[in-house]
Amino acid sequence: MTARPDTASRPRWRRLLSHRALWAVIALLLVVGGGYAAWRAVYGQPNLREQYQFATVQRADIQDLVTATGTVQPRDYVDVGAQVSGQLKRLHVEVGSIVKAGDLLAEIDPTVLTATVDARRAGLRNQRATLAERESQYALAQLLLTRQRNLMKDDATTTESLQQAEATAKAAKAQIDAIKASIEQTESTLRADEANLNYAKIYAPLAGTVVSVTARQGQTLNANQSAPTILRIADLSTMTVQTQVSEADVSKLRQDMTVYFTTLGSQGRRWYGTLRKVEPTPTVTNNVVLYNALFDVPNNNQALMTNMTAQVFFIAAEAKDALVVPVAAIGSAGGGRTGVGRRERGETERAASAPGEGASAPAASVAATGAAAASAPAGPSRSAAHAAAPAGTGASAPRSGGPLPERFAGMSREERRAAFEAMSPEERQALREQRLAAGGSGGSRSETARAPAARAASAAAPAAASGPTIPATGGFATVERPRGTRRSTVKILTPAGTLEERSVELGVSNRVQVQVLSGLSEGDQVVAGIKQPQQAQAPRSAGAQGGGLQQGPAGMPPGMGQPPRGR
Protein backbone atom coordinates (compact mmCIF):
# COMPACT_ATOMS: atom_id res chain seq x y z
CA MET A 1 0.00 0.00 0.00
CA THR A 2 1.21 3.49 -0.86
CA ALA A 3 1.61 6.00 1.93
CA ARG A 4 -0.61 9.04 1.83
CA PRO A 5 0.69 12.51 2.77
CA ASP A 6 -0.07 13.75 6.18
CA THR A 7 -3.30 15.63 5.94
CA ALA A 8 -2.50 17.58 9.10
CA SER A 9 0.46 19.39 7.46
CA ARG A 10 -1.57 20.88 4.59
CA PRO A 11 -2.94 23.94 6.46
CA ARG A 12 0.60 24.84 7.53
CA TRP A 13 1.83 24.97 3.94
CA ARG A 14 -1.12 27.06 2.94
CA ARG A 15 -0.40 29.53 5.71
CA LEU A 16 3.23 29.82 4.59
CA LEU A 17 2.20 30.40 0.98
CA SER A 18 -0.27 33.11 1.98
CA HIS A 19 2.37 34.91 4.07
CA ARG A 20 4.88 34.82 1.21
CA ALA A 21 2.31 36.25 -1.20
CA LEU A 22 1.56 39.09 1.20
CA TRP A 23 5.23 39.96 1.56
CA ALA A 24 5.65 39.84 -2.21
CA VAL A 25 2.77 42.27 -2.66
CA ILE A 26 4.26 44.61 -0.06
CA ALA A 27 7.67 44.47 -1.73
CA LEU A 28 6.08 45.15 -5.11
CA LEU A 29 4.24 48.16 -3.74
CA LEU A 30 7.44 49.52 -2.22
CA VAL A 31 9.30 49.12 -5.51
CA VAL A 32 6.50 50.81 -7.45
CA GLY A 33 6.22 53.62 -4.90
CA GLY A 34 9.95 54.22 -4.86
CA GLY A 35 10.10 54.26 -8.63
CA TYR A 36 7.25 56.72 -8.83
CA ALA A 37 8.86 58.96 -6.22
CA ALA A 38 12.14 58.89 -8.15
CA TRP A 39 10.34 59.70 -11.40
CA ARG A 40 8.45 62.49 -9.71
CA ALA A 41 11.66 63.94 -8.30
CA VAL A 42 13.42 63.84 -11.68
CA TYR A 43 10.69 64.43 -14.24
CA GLY A 44 7.66 65.63 -12.30
CA GLN A 45 6.54 69.25 -12.20
CA PRO A 46 7.67 71.00 -8.98
CA ASN A 47 5.29 73.11 -6.93
CA LEU A 48 6.24 76.53 -8.26
CA ARG A 49 4.45 78.41 -5.49
CA GLU A 50 6.76 76.79 -2.97
CA GLN A 51 9.81 77.93 -4.93
CA TYR A 52 8.90 81.42 -6.15
CA GLN A 53 7.22 84.53 -4.87
CA PHE A 54 4.44 85.69 -7.18
CA ALA A 55 2.93 89.16 -7.61
CA THR A 56 -0.36 90.03 -9.26
CA VAL A 57 -0.44 92.51 -12.12
CA GLN A 58 -2.76 95.29 -10.98
CA ARG A 59 -3.73 98.84 -11.82
CA ALA A 60 -2.40 101.80 -9.88
CA ASP A 61 -1.12 105.34 -10.28
CA ILE A 62 2.67 105.54 -10.65
CA GLN A 63 5.04 108.50 -10.59
CA ASP A 64 8.71 108.92 -11.42
CA LEU A 65 9.85 111.28 -8.69
CA VAL A 66 12.97 113.32 -7.97
CA THR A 67 13.18 113.74 -4.21
CA ALA A 68 14.97 116.45 -2.28
CA THR A 69 14.74 118.41 0.95
CA GLY A 70 14.21 122.12 1.32
CA THR A 71 13.09 124.94 3.58
CA VAL A 72 10.01 127.15 3.47
CA GLN A 73 10.66 130.89 3.25
CA PRO A 74 8.43 133.92 2.56
CA ARG A 75 8.59 134.98 -1.05
CA ASP A 76 8.44 138.73 -0.23
CA TYR A 77 10.11 140.09 2.90
CA VAL A 78 12.12 143.14 3.97
CA ASP A 79 14.57 143.84 6.77
CA VAL A 80 13.63 147.17 8.36
CA GLY A 81 16.61 149.13 9.67
CA ALA A 82 17.54 152.54 11.07
CA GLN A 83 19.00 155.25 8.84
CA VAL A 84 20.06 157.54 11.71
CA SER A 85 21.91 156.99 14.95
CA GLY A 86 20.31 157.37 18.32
CA GLN A 87 18.50 155.61 21.09
CA LEU A 88 15.51 153.43 20.16
CA LYS A 89 12.95 155.40 22.11
CA ARG A 90 9.86 153.29 21.40
CA LEU A 91 8.99 150.08 19.56
CA HIS A 92 5.35 149.91 18.50
CA VAL A 93 5.22 146.27 17.25
CA GLU A 94 6.26 142.80 18.35
CA VAL A 95 6.78 139.43 16.68
CA GLY A 96 3.55 138.31 15.05
CA SER A 97 2.10 141.80 14.64
CA ILE A 98 0.24 142.33 11.37
CA VAL A 99 1.00 145.73 9.84
CA LYS A 100 -0.02 147.70 6.79
CA ALA A 101 2.19 149.79 4.55
CA GLY A 102 2.83 153.16 6.26
CA ASP A 103 2.18 152.02 9.84
CA LEU A 104 4.51 153.45 12.49
CA LEU A 105 6.89 150.75 13.69
CA ALA A 106 9.49 152.46 15.91
CA GLU A 107 10.80 155.86 17.03
CA ILE A 108 14.37 157.00 17.61
CA ASP A 109 15.15 159.82 20.07
CA PRO A 110 14.99 162.98 17.87
CA THR A 111 16.59 165.47 20.31
CA VAL A 112 19.90 165.89 18.49
CA LEU A 113 18.26 165.83 15.08
CA THR A 114 15.73 168.48 16.08
CA ALA A 115 18.49 170.76 17.39
CA THR A 116 20.42 170.39 14.16
CA VAL A 117 17.36 171.33 12.11
CA ASP A 118 16.70 174.37 14.32
CA ALA A 119 20.30 175.55 13.92
CA ARG A 120 20.09 175.21 10.12
CA ARG A 121 16.90 177.18 10.02
CA ALA A 122 18.40 179.99 12.16
CA GLY A 123 21.44 180.19 9.92
CA LEU A 124 19.20 180.36 6.89
CA ARG A 125 17.30 183.31 8.36
CA ASN A 126 20.59 185.10 9.07
CA GLN A 127 21.75 184.62 5.49
CA ARG A 128 18.49 185.93 4.13
CA ALA A 129 18.84 189.07 6.30
CA THR A 130 22.37 189.59 5.01
CA LEU A 131 21.05 189.23 1.48
CA ALA A 132 18.55 192.02 2.12
CA GLU A 133 21.37 194.26 3.38
CA ARG A 134 23.52 193.54 0.33
CA GLU A 135 20.63 194.25 -1.97
CA SER A 136 20.20 197.70 -0.31
CA GLN A 137 23.88 198.46 -0.77
CA TYR A 138 23.66 197.37 -4.38
CA ALA A 139 20.71 199.71 -4.95
CA LEU A 140 22.70 202.62 -3.44
CA ALA A 141 25.68 201.79 -5.63
CA GLN A 142 23.42 201.86 -8.68
CA LEU A 143 22.16 205.37 -7.74
CA LEU A 144 25.70 206.67 -7.29
CA LEU A 145 26.72 205.20 -10.62
CA THR A 146 23.78 206.87 -12.37
CA ARG A 147 24.70 210.23 -10.77
CA GLN A 148 28.31 209.97 -11.89
CA ARG A 149 27.25 209.21 -15.44
CA ASN A 150 24.98 212.27 -15.57
CA LEU A 151 27.75 214.49 -14.21
CA MET A 152 30.16 213.11 -16.78
CA LYS A 153 27.82 214.25 -19.55
CA ASP A 154 28.14 217.84 -18.23
CA ASP A 155 31.87 217.47 -17.55
CA ALA A 156 31.09 218.06 -13.87
CA THR A 157 33.03 215.06 -12.51
CA THR A 158 36.20 213.21 -13.18
CA THR A 159 36.70 209.91 -14.96
CA GLU A 160 38.17 208.36 -11.80
CA SER A 161 34.96 209.05 -9.84
CA LEU A 162 32.86 207.39 -12.54
CA GLN A 163 35.07 204.31 -12.59
CA GLN A 164 34.98 204.05 -8.80
CA ALA A 165 31.16 204.16 -8.83
CA GLU A 166 31.03 201.40 -11.45
CA ALA A 167 33.36 199.17 -9.39
CA THR A 168 31.30 199.72 -6.24
CA ALA A 169 28.12 198.66 -8.05
CA LYS A 170 29.75 195.49 -9.42
CA ALA A 171 31.08 194.52 -5.99
CA ALA A 172 27.64 194.92 -4.45
CA LYS A 173 26.15 192.69 -7.17
CA ALA A 174 28.80 189.99 -6.56
CA GLN A 175 28.11 190.00 -2.83
CA ILE A 176 24.42 189.44 -3.54
CA ASP A 177 25.21 186.44 -5.77
CA ALA A 178 27.50 184.95 -3.13
CA ILE A 179 24.88 185.26 -0.42
CA LYS A 180 22.26 183.66 -2.67
CA ALA A 181 24.56 180.67 -3.29
CA SER A 182 25.19 180.34 0.43
CA ILE A 183 21.45 180.40 1.06
CA GLU A 184 20.92 177.60 -1.47
CA GLN A 185 23.59 175.51 0.26
CA THR A 186 22.02 176.07 3.64
CA GLU A 187 18.60 175.15 2.29
CA SER A 188 19.99 171.84 0.93
CA THR A 189 21.61 171.03 4.26
CA LEU A 190 18.37 171.89 6.00
CA ARG A 191 16.44 169.48 3.80
CA ALA A 192 18.91 166.69 4.68
CA ASP A 193 18.58 167.48 8.38
CA GLU A 194 14.80 167.48 8.12
CA ALA A 195 14.95 164.12 6.33
CA ASN A 196 17.11 162.68 9.12
CA LEU A 197 14.60 164.02 11.59
CA ASN A 198 11.84 162.23 9.71
CA TYR A 199 13.95 159.04 9.70
CA ALA A 200 13.67 159.05 13.47
CA LYS A 201 10.19 157.63 12.90
CA ILE A 202 10.30 154.27 11.11
CA TYR A 203 7.29 153.22 9.02
CA ALA A 204 6.35 149.88 7.45
CA PRO A 205 7.46 149.69 3.78
CA LEU A 206 4.97 146.90 2.95
CA ALA A 207 2.03 145.05 4.41
CA GLY A 208 2.76 141.80 6.16
CA THR A 209 3.63 140.15 9.45
CA VAL A 210 6.50 140.98 11.78
CA VAL A 211 8.43 137.70 11.82
CA SER A 212 11.45 138.80 13.86
CA VAL A 213 12.64 141.70 16.04
CA THR A 214 16.39 142.06 16.54
CA ALA A 215 16.54 145.37 18.48
CA ARG A 216 15.15 146.21 21.90
CA GLN A 217 13.53 149.36 23.16
CA GLY A 218 16.17 151.63 24.74
CA GLN A 219 19.01 150.20 22.65
CA THR A 220 21.42 152.66 21.05
CA LEU A 221 21.65 152.33 17.30
CA ASN A 222 24.74 153.34 15.32
CA ALA A 223 24.04 153.94 11.65
CA ASN A 224 27.44 155.42 10.81
CA GLN A 225 29.04 152.13 9.77
CA SER A 226 26.04 150.12 8.51
CA ALA A 227 22.29 150.32 8.83
CA PRO A 228 21.30 148.35 11.93
CA THR A 229 18.36 145.97 11.42
CA ILE A 230 15.48 146.44 13.82
CA LEU A 231 12.92 143.90 12.58
CA ARG A 232 11.77 141.88 9.57
CA ILE A 233 8.39 142.07 7.86
CA ALA A 234 7.29 139.24 5.56
CA ASP A 235 4.27 138.64 3.37
CA LEU A 236 3.16 135.17 4.42
CA SER A 237 0.36 134.87 1.85
CA THR A 238 2.80 133.27 -0.63
CA MET A 239 5.72 131.08 0.42
CA THR A 240 8.79 130.00 -1.53
CA VAL A 241 10.32 126.55 -1.07
CA GLN A 242 14.08 126.54 -1.60
CA THR A 243 15.18 123.00 -2.45
CA GLN A 244 18.68 121.62 -2.90
CA VAL A 245 18.82 119.11 -5.77
CA SER A 246 21.88 116.96 -6.46
CA GLU A 247 23.75 117.31 -9.72
CA ALA A 248 22.68 113.78 -10.69
CA ASP A 249 19.00 114.78 -10.66
CA VAL A 250 19.06 118.42 -11.73
CA SER A 251 19.00 117.47 -15.43
CA LYS A 252 15.56 115.91 -14.90
CA LEU A 253 14.03 119.22 -13.84
CA ARG A 254 12.20 121.50 -16.24
CA GLN A 255 10.44 124.80 -15.86
CA ASP A 256 6.79 124.71 -14.78
CA MET A 257 6.96 121.00 -13.90
CA THR A 258 4.59 119.88 -11.16
CA VAL A 259 6.09 119.57 -7.70
CA TYR A 260 4.65 118.90 -4.27
CA PHE A 261 5.99 118.67 -0.76
CA THR A 262 5.07 117.59 2.73
CA THR A 263 6.15 118.90 6.12
CA LEU A 264 6.70 117.33 9.50
CA GLY A 265 3.39 117.10 11.26
CA SER A 266 1.34 117.76 8.12
CA GLN A 267 -0.22 114.27 8.46
CA GLY A 268 0.24 113.47 4.80
CA ARG A 269 -1.08 116.76 3.44
CA ARG A 270 0.53 117.80 0.17
CA TRP A 271 1.16 121.32 -1.11
CA TYR A 272 1.42 121.58 -4.90
CA GLY A 273 3.21 124.13 -7.03
CA THR A 274 5.20 124.56 -10.24
CA LEU A 275 8.96 124.87 -10.54
CA ARG A 276 9.90 128.53 -11.03
CA LYS A 277 13.66 128.38 -11.58
CA VAL A 278 16.91 126.59 -10.84
CA GLU A 279 19.73 128.85 -9.76
CA PRO A 280 22.76 128.38 -12.06
CA THR A 281 25.36 128.70 -9.31
CA PRO A 282 25.59 125.56 -7.17
CA THR A 283 26.41 125.13 -3.52
CA VAL A 284 29.37 122.82 -2.86
CA THR A 285 29.54 121.18 0.56
CA ASN A 286 32.08 118.42 1.26
CA ASN A 287 32.55 117.89 -2.50
CA VAL A 288 28.78 117.46 -2.94
CA VAL A 289 27.33 119.75 -5.63
CA LEU A 290 23.77 120.92 -4.98
CA TYR A 291 21.60 123.30 -7.01
CA ASN A 292 18.86 125.49 -5.53
CA ALA A 293 15.44 124.94 -7.10
CA LEU A 294 12.69 127.42 -6.21
CA PHE A 295 8.91 127.20 -6.45
CA ASP A 296 6.04 129.12 -4.86
CA VAL A 297 2.92 127.91 -3.06
CA PRO A 298 -0.08 129.89 -1.74
CA ASN A 299 -0.44 130.12 2.02
CA ASN A 300 -3.86 131.63 2.49
CA ASN A 301 -4.64 129.80 5.73
CA GLN A 302 -1.16 130.53 7.20
CA ALA A 303 -0.47 126.81 7.70
CA LEU A 304 3.10 127.18 6.42
CA MET A 305 5.62 128.98 8.58
CA THR A 306 9.10 130.29 8.06
CA ASN A 307 12.00 127.80 8.06
CA MET A 308 9.79 124.72 7.96
CA THR A 309 11.53 121.61 6.62
CA ALA A 310 9.95 120.31 3.41
CA GLN A 311 10.27 116.89 1.79
CA VAL A 312 9.99 117.80 -1.89
CA PHE A 313 8.93 115.55 -4.78
CA PHE A 314 9.42 116.69 -8.39
CA ILE A 315 7.14 114.72 -10.74
CA ALA A 316 9.36 113.86 -13.70
CA ALA A 317 6.72 111.55 -15.24
CA GLU A 318 3.50 109.90 -14.16
CA ALA A 319 0.81 107.53 -15.37
CA LYS A 320 -2.74 107.16 -14.09
CA ASP A 321 -4.54 103.82 -13.68
CA ALA A 322 -1.65 101.93 -15.27
CA LEU A 323 -0.74 98.25 -15.12
CA VAL A 324 2.16 97.90 -12.69
CA VAL A 325 4.42 95.07 -11.57
CA PRO A 326 7.27 94.98 -9.04
CA VAL A 327 10.67 95.97 -10.36
CA ALA A 328 12.02 92.66 -9.04
CA ALA A 329 9.91 90.84 -11.64
CA ILE A 330 11.61 92.57 -14.59
CA GLY A 331 14.64 91.13 -16.34
CA SER A 332 17.70 93.36 -16.04
CA ALA A 333 19.24 95.12 -19.04
CA GLY A 334 22.48 93.17 -18.72
CA GLY A 335 20.85 89.84 -19.32
CA GLY A 336 20.17 88.83 -15.73
CA ARG A 337 17.04 89.13 -13.67
CA THR A 338 16.79 91.62 -10.88
CA GLY A 339 15.12 89.25 -8.46
CA VAL A 340 14.63 85.98 -10.35
CA GLY A 341 16.80 83.53 -12.23
CA ARG A 342 19.56 82.45 -9.90
CA ARG A 343 17.82 79.28 -8.89
CA GLU A 344 16.32 78.52 -12.28
CA ARG A 345 19.67 77.64 -13.83
CA GLY A 346 19.96 74.54 -11.67
CA GLU A 347 16.28 73.52 -11.92
CA THR A 348 14.18 74.67 -14.86
CA GLU A 349 16.82 76.30 -17.08
CA ARG A 350 19.87 74.08 -16.98
CA ALA A 351 20.52 74.84 -20.64
CA ALA A 352 21.50 78.48 -20.03
CA SER A 353 24.23 79.98 -22.20
CA ALA A 354 27.84 78.90 -21.63
CA PRO A 355 31.08 80.40 -23.02
CA GLY A 356 31.21 80.43 -26.80
CA GLU A 357 27.66 79.18 -27.45
CA GLY A 358 26.11 82.47 -28.62
CA ALA A 359 23.02 81.70 -30.66
CA SER A 360 22.12 78.40 -28.96
CA ALA A 361 21.28 80.09 -25.66
CA PRO A 362 17.87 81.53 -26.63
CA ALA A 363 16.58 78.20 -27.90
CA ALA A 364 17.77 76.37 -24.80
CA SER A 365 16.15 78.95 -22.52
CA VAL A 366 12.81 78.82 -24.32
CA ALA A 367 12.83 75.02 -24.36
CA ALA A 368 13.56 74.87 -20.64
CA THR A 369 10.88 77.37 -19.56
CA GLY A 370 8.16 76.44 -22.05
CA ALA A 371 7.75 80.04 -23.27
CA ALA A 372 5.94 80.77 -26.52
CA ALA A 373 8.94 81.89 -28.56
CA ALA A 374 6.91 82.44 -31.71
CA SER A 375 5.04 85.39 -30.19
CA ALA A 376 8.16 87.26 -29.02
CA PRO A 377 10.26 89.50 -31.31
CA ALA A 378 13.88 88.77 -31.98
CA GLY A 379 15.32 91.55 -29.82
CA PRO A 380 13.42 90.81 -26.60
CA SER A 381 13.86 87.10 -27.02
CA ARG A 382 17.62 87.57 -26.91
CA SER A 383 17.23 89.57 -23.73
CA ALA A 384 15.07 86.78 -22.33
CA ALA A 385 17.78 84.26 -23.14
CA HIS A 386 20.31 86.31 -21.23
CA ALA A 387 17.85 86.63 -18.35
CA ALA A 388 17.92 82.83 -18.00
CA ALA A 389 21.50 82.99 -16.74
CA PRO A 390 22.18 84.54 -13.33
CA ALA A 391 23.56 88.06 -13.55
CA GLY A 392 25.97 88.52 -10.74
CA THR A 393 25.91 85.14 -9.00
CA GLY A 394 29.19 83.45 -8.40
CA ALA A 395 28.22 80.26 -10.23
CA SER A 396 27.08 81.80 -13.48
CA ALA A 397 29.08 80.97 -16.58
CA PRO A 398 30.48 83.81 -18.70
CA ARG A 399 28.10 84.90 -21.43
CA SER A 400 28.87 84.81 -25.09
CA GLY A 401 29.86 87.85 -27.04
CA GLY A 402 33.51 88.36 -26.08
CA PRO A 403 36.58 86.28 -26.97
CA LEU A 404 37.13 83.12 -24.91
CA PRO A 405 40.21 83.04 -22.65
CA GLU A 406 42.95 80.60 -23.57
CA ARG A 407 42.17 78.40 -20.58
CA PHE A 408 38.73 77.60 -22.08
CA ALA A 409 40.04 76.82 -25.56
CA GLY A 410 39.30 73.27 -26.67
CA MET A 411 36.95 72.52 -23.76
CA SER A 412 33.46 71.15 -24.15
CA ARG A 413 30.45 72.89 -22.76
CA GLU A 414 30.32 70.88 -19.53
CA GLU A 415 34.08 71.23 -19.04
CA ARG A 416 33.86 75.00 -19.42
CA ARG A 417 30.97 75.15 -16.98
CA ALA A 418 32.79 73.03 -14.40
CA ALA A 419 35.98 75.10 -14.77
CA PHE A 420 34.06 78.33 -14.34
CA GLU A 421 32.22 77.06 -11.26
CA ALA A 422 35.53 76.03 -9.71
CA MET A 423 36.84 79.61 -9.88
CA SER A 424 36.86 81.95 -6.91
CA PRO A 425 34.52 84.97 -6.99
CA GLU A 426 37.49 87.26 -7.71
CA GLU A 427 38.55 85.15 -10.70
CA ARG A 428 35.00 85.15 -12.09
CA GLN A 429 34.74 88.92 -11.82
CA ALA A 430 38.13 89.36 -13.50
CA LEU A 431 36.99 87.06 -16.32
CA ARG A 432 33.81 89.08 -16.84
CA GLU A 433 35.74 92.36 -16.95
CA GLN A 434 38.24 90.88 -19.39
CA ARG A 435 35.50 89.73 -21.78
CA LEU A 436 33.59 93.01 -21.51
CA ALA A 437 36.74 95.00 -22.25
CA ALA A 438 37.50 92.77 -25.24
CA GLY A 439 34.09 92.89 -26.86
CA GLY A 440 31.25 93.22 -24.37
CA SER A 441 28.29 90.91 -24.06
CA GLY A 442 26.08 90.01 -26.95
CA GLY A 443 23.11 91.63 -25.25
CA SER A 444 24.95 94.93 -24.89
CA ARG A 445 25.92 94.94 -28.56
CA SER A 446 22.38 94.24 -29.63
CA GLU A 447 21.11 97.08 -27.49
CA THR A 448 23.74 99.37 -29.01
CA ALA A 449 22.77 98.32 -32.52
CA ARG A 450 19.11 99.00 -31.82
CA ALA A 451 19.74 102.41 -30.25
CA PRO A 452 19.82 104.46 -33.53
CA ALA A 453 16.63 102.80 -34.75
CA ALA A 454 14.94 103.44 -31.41
CA ARG A 455 15.94 107.10 -31.52
CA ALA A 456 14.67 107.45 -35.07
CA ALA A 457 11.37 105.83 -34.15
CA SER A 458 11.03 108.12 -31.15
CA ALA A 459 11.68 111.19 -33.31
CA ALA A 460 9.09 110.09 -35.87
CA ALA A 461 6.39 109.38 -33.27
CA PRO A 462 3.45 111.82 -33.30
CA ALA A 463 3.25 114.50 -30.66
CA ALA A 464 0.01 113.04 -29.33
CA ALA A 465 1.55 109.65 -28.52
CA SER A 466 0.33 108.16 -25.29
CA GLY A 467 2.58 107.76 -22.30
CA PRO A 468 4.45 110.13 -20.00
CA THR A 469 6.74 112.83 -21.32
CA ILE A 470 10.05 114.33 -20.29
CA PRO A 471 11.92 117.39 -21.61
CA ALA A 472 13.88 117.00 -24.83
CA THR A 473 17.05 118.14 -23.06
CA GLY A 474 18.21 118.34 -19.50
CA GLY A 475 17.33 121.34 -17.38
CA PHE A 476 14.61 123.72 -18.50
CA ALA A 477 13.03 122.98 -21.86
CA THR A 478 9.83 124.25 -23.45
CA VAL A 479 9.46 121.36 -25.92
CA GLU A 480 8.61 117.90 -24.64
CA ARG A 481 8.91 114.55 -26.37
CA PRO A 482 7.41 111.17 -25.53
CA ARG A 483 9.39 109.29 -22.91
CA GLY A 484 11.31 106.48 -24.54
CA THR A 485 9.91 103.07 -23.65
CA ARG A 486 12.03 99.96 -23.21
CA ARG A 487 11.43 96.26 -23.59
CA SER A 488 12.26 93.52 -21.15
CA THR A 489 10.98 90.13 -20.03
CA VAL A 490 8.96 88.73 -17.15
CA LYS A 491 8.05 85.22 -16.10
CA ILE A 492 4.34 84.52 -15.63
CA LEU A 493 2.48 81.58 -14.14
CA THR A 494 0.34 79.91 -16.79
CA PRO A 495 -3.02 78.25 -16.06
CA ALA A 496 -1.26 74.91 -16.54
CA GLY A 497 0.99 75.67 -13.58
CA THR A 498 4.17 76.25 -15.60
CA LEU A 499 6.38 79.30 -16.04
CA GLU A 500 6.29 81.21 -19.31
CA GLU A 501 8.74 83.91 -20.28
CA ARG A 502 7.03 86.86 -21.93
CA SER A 503 8.29 90.06 -23.55
CA VAL A 504 6.81 93.29 -22.17
CA GLU A 505 7.05 97.01 -22.93
CA LEU A 506 7.79 99.19 -19.91
CA GLY A 507 7.05 102.82 -19.13
CA VAL A 508 7.27 104.85 -15.94
CA SER A 509 9.21 103.41 -13.01
CA ASN A 510 9.43 104.58 -9.42
CA ARG A 511 12.22 102.13 -8.45
CA VAL A 512 9.68 99.93 -6.65
CA GLN A 513 7.10 99.35 -9.35
CA VAL A 514 7.18 99.78 -13.11
CA GLN A 515 4.43 100.49 -15.62
CA VAL A 516 3.68 97.78 -18.18
CA LEU A 517 2.46 99.21 -21.49
CA SER A 518 1.97 95.90 -23.30
CA GLY A 519 2.54 92.18 -22.86
CA LEU A 520 0.58 91.58 -19.65
CA SER A 521 -3.03 91.69 -18.51
CA GLU A 522 -4.55 92.65 -15.22
CA GLY A 523 -4.58 89.70 -12.85
CA ASP A 524 -1.58 87.87 -14.34
CA GLN A 525 0.78 86.25 -11.85
CA VAL A 526 4.44 87.19 -12.36
CA VAL A 527 7.51 85.84 -10.59
CA ALA A 528 8.79 88.51 -8.21
CA GLY A 529 11.41 86.58 -6.27
CA ILE A 530 12.66 83.27 -4.97
CA LYS A 531 11.62 81.90 -1.62
CA GLN A 532 14.39 81.11 0.81
CA PRO A 533 14.85 77.38 1.58
CA GLN A 534 13.31 76.19 4.82
CA GLN A 535 16.49 74.59 6.18
CA ALA A 536 20.19 74.84 5.49
CA GLN A 537 21.58 72.49 2.89
CA ALA A 538 25.15 71.30 2.58
CA PRO A 539 26.99 72.85 -0.38
CA ARG A 540 27.15 70.56 -3.38
CA SER A 541 30.30 69.75 -5.28
CA ALA A 542 31.24 71.78 -8.33
CA GLY A 543 30.70 68.84 -10.70
CA ALA A 544 27.27 67.77 -9.38
CA GLN A 545 24.23 67.96 -11.64
CA GLY A 546 22.66 71.41 -11.57
CA GLY A 547 25.76 72.37 -9.66
CA GLY A 548 27.27 75.61 -8.78
CA LEU A 549 28.63 76.80 -5.49
CA GLN A 550 25.90 77.19 -2.91
CA GLN A 551 25.32 80.89 -2.27
CA GLY A 552 23.70 82.56 0.69
CA PRO A 553 23.22 81.62 4.31
CA ALA A 554 21.69 78.23 3.31
CA GLY A 555 25.16 76.88 2.50
CA MET A 556 26.97 78.35 5.51
CA PRO A 557 27.20 77.14 9.11
CA PRO A 558 24.95 78.99 11.57
CA GLY A 559 26.27 82.42 12.43
CA MET A 560 28.62 82.70 9.46
CA GLY A 561 26.34 84.94 7.36
CA GLN A 562 26.81 85.55 3.65
CA PRO A 563 29.90 84.33 1.81
CA PRO A 564 32.22 87.05 0.47
CA ARG A 565 31.24 88.42 -2.89
CA GLY A 566 33.52 88.96 -5.83
CA ARG A 567 35.26 92.28 -5.96
Order of alpha helices (4+ residues) and beta strands (2+ residues): alpha-alpha-beta-beta-beta-beta-beta-alpha-alpha-beta-beta-beta-beta-beta-beta-beta-beta-beta-alpha-alpha-alpha-alpha-alpha-beta-beta-beta-beta-beta-beta
